Structure formats: C-alpha cells, structure tokens
Amino acid sequence: MNETAGWLRRRLPELIAEHGVVGAQVAVLHDGEIFDATAGVLNNVTGEKVTADAIFQIGSITKVWTATLVQELVNEGLLDLDRPVRDVVEEFRLADEQAASVITPRQLLCHTAGFEGDLYYDTGNGDDMLAKYLERMAGTQQTTPPGELYVYCNSGYVVLGRIVEVLRGKPFNTVLRERLIDRLGLHAATRHAEYAGRRCASGHLREDTALKPVEEQTTEGDSPAGSVLAMCARDLLAFVRMHLDTTEFDAMRETQVELPDFGFGGRQGLGWLLHNYENGVTGVGHAGQTPGFQAYLRVLPESGLAVATLTNGGASLPVARAVHEKVLGELTNVTLRKPPKPPAVPVPIDVDKVAGVYRAVRAAVHVTASEHGRVRMRAVPVDVNAAPAVIEEYVGFRDNALIAVEEQDGSHGVVVLCGRDEQGRVKWLHWGRVAVRQ
C-alpha cells in the first residue's frame, strides 16, 4: 500500500497537468484504512490549492446515498419496493395516468420507470422544495412504458427523495444529515448554504479556449438526484466503508437490470452500478457530474477496496482511468475493461432504418447519411437560447449500435439502436438517455 500511496501522490499532479484538469482529490480505502492525494487548485482564478479536507460536488454519486436511505426504509418494513409509488406519495402525477399509477420505487431505483428524467426545476431551497418539484412533474411524458427499458432518470430519484420525506416525516436533507452524514461523523454539505465557511472547490467549464469558474449555482430541488451534495474524497469513502462493514445494504448490490451494451458492460443494482472487469471480477460504483465537476467511485466489495476521484474541470476521465488502472491493478490484480474504440472495419449501417428525427428532453436529434458509410447526428437544442447544435459522426460498432468517430474527453460515445417500428425503423436512440423517433 505504501508504494501505491507514493505513486499516487507523485503521479496525480502530473496526470492533471497532462490532461488539463484544474484540481483533484483521490482517496483509496484498503484494508480498512484510507490514504489520499491532492493536486491542483480549487479555483483557477484565486489559485487556492486543493487540500484533503476541501469539498467537491459529487453529482450523481448522491443517488447511492438516496438509495441507501430508501433501503433503510425497506429494512425497517416501512416500504415495499414493488408496490406503486402512489401508496406512499399520493400526489405523484405524470402525463400518462396509467403509468403513474403503476410505477414502483424499484423501477425508480433502477431507472426503468420510463418517464423523462432531465427535469431541472428551480423550486427554491425550502423544506417544501421536493413537494413543489413533484407538482411540476405532473405533465412529464413517458419515453418508454414502465419497466421496459433502462433509461437514466434523474427526476426518478427526486421522487425517491420525496418518499423518504413522507415516511420519515422530515425534509430529505434533514434525513440525509441525521441518518448518514452525522451518524458517520462526516463534514459534507447538503445545501448551498452549508458551503459557507468550507474550503470549497469551484467547478470549471470551458469558455472559448479557457476553463473558467462556474458562477451560477445548481438548483436544490433535485438534490436527491445529485445537484448539491459536496464532500471530500475521504468522507465519500467513509460512507463506502459503512456499506462494506455491514450486510444491511447487500441487497443494493444485486443485479436488477442488464444495461444496454454501450461497450463496457455493466448492470444496475439498487442505486449502485455494477461493473464487470476483464478477469471476471465484479465491482460496484457510480460516477457524477454537475456543471464543472466530475466524480468517480469504484468499489470492489470482496477485496474491501474503493477508490474515489473528485475533480473540478478539464478532461478528468483519463485521469480517473489511470488512477483506477494503477490502484485496482496493484492492490487487487484487477484489470479494467478497455474503453470502446471504432472498429478497424466498421459494421455496415442500414441508414434508411436509422435516419430520421428523434425527440429527446432538451434537443431534437437529426440523423442523416454522411460520407464513407457514416451517419451524422445533429442535436438541435429545444431552447433557442441554449448552446449551438452539436454535430457528430458515427460508424457502425455492432449491428445494433453506433460509435462516435471522434474521441471526446477520453472516450468514444456509443449509441445503441433500440426497438423497431412496423417498417423496421429504429424507435429509440439510446446513450444512457433516449431520443424517440418522431
């Protein structure tokens, strides 16, 4: 372990410099002990250095915390994951009344409820912010029938947060603090107001050719999905250690849904994502992203090993992957699966069956033929004030999937082609979210 810790502390500053990352914290849990490393700055204007106690937003890793609060309710006999959400939260409404009446907490936990998930409503920061969020959800459309397809759904976790509130009789953030943060003696922040007085990282996004600090705060109404929770990497691993030291949450690591194959395998548990490694080892984890922040968590329960990497801007994925390859490989002899690459000889694409216009929550995706057997995807934002349309070229990856020609932030995006209509045309483009053929 000492050699690994030495490598990490020596190599992390080099890695973030190589990949243009503003700042990073990495913590490793091994044999019950945590060691860490830091590099870079919290804010590239002030130049304040990253320290081990500084807090970073962890984004969607928060979903594992929300799922843990839900699992506690299950363990206490207060919640049945397979009964309708309406049994607990009577005000749960969607545009499709039939769907809203049958959707279950398990489907919310597993991202199979099928309704639009990227709903960033600003409902304030009061104790009623989740209740107000659910009111705003009443017109939310289904993209797939409940239980049919895995589609990543942030708003589903807001509904789970509301379930926690109703059954505990307290605001979600109060329950989160009392049952997890204070219980574990952590210094996490669950609201923007709690950032005050902390050494706090700023997220950074690229403007023109430079990374600049993000000034606009995230909304708090979707905090159970991951908009606000912030902590240091050591505290994140203290939470993981709680999971590994008890059988209370083992059910969360059981496979619930097989994910579409985006090129790296994987399954969905209750909150946790399950990772497959080259040598047959299974682990769990999650990633998170808020504006300017990227967070990565990998856990190997059988080995008692976990790695948390928190960053605040830049091409962070290659940094996290280098850390994972070294730490997991050296301490447990685990080999990461290689990220997908465009094949040397692309699989032929039946363009007529793929071409068309697809509707996503925030964009219309126009798919057309391109040169050399490629497909061009043009994502046109629904909001006229949003960023310009994004155009990418794809080639055939498998007979049911395309892969981006160009690499972005260390990876080639994979789009899975799901479902067929009566003419044999693709119904859904799936990259974690979905776009539905119009």
Secondary structure, 3 states (H helix, E strand, C coil): CHHHHHHHHHHHHHHHHHHCCCEEEEEEEECCEEEEEEEEECCCCCCCECCCCCEEECHHHHHHHHHHHHHHHHHCCCCCCCCCHHHCCCCCCCCCHHHHHHCCHHHHHHCCCCECCCCCCCCCCCCCHHHHHHHHHHHCCECCCCCCCCCCCHHHHHHHHHHHHHHHCCCHHHHHHHHHHCCCCCCCECCHHHHCCCCECCCEEEECCEEEECCCCCCCCCHHHCCCCEECHHHHHHHHHHHHCCCCCHHHHCCCEECCCCCCCCEECCCCEEEECCCCCEEEEEEEEECCEEEEEEEEHHHCEEEEEEECCCCHHHHHHHHHHHHHHHHHCCCCCCCCCCCCCCECCCHHHHCEEEECCCEEEEEEECHHHCEEEEEEECCCCCCCCEEEEEEEEECCEEEECCCECCECCEEEEEEECCCCCEEEEECCCEEEEC
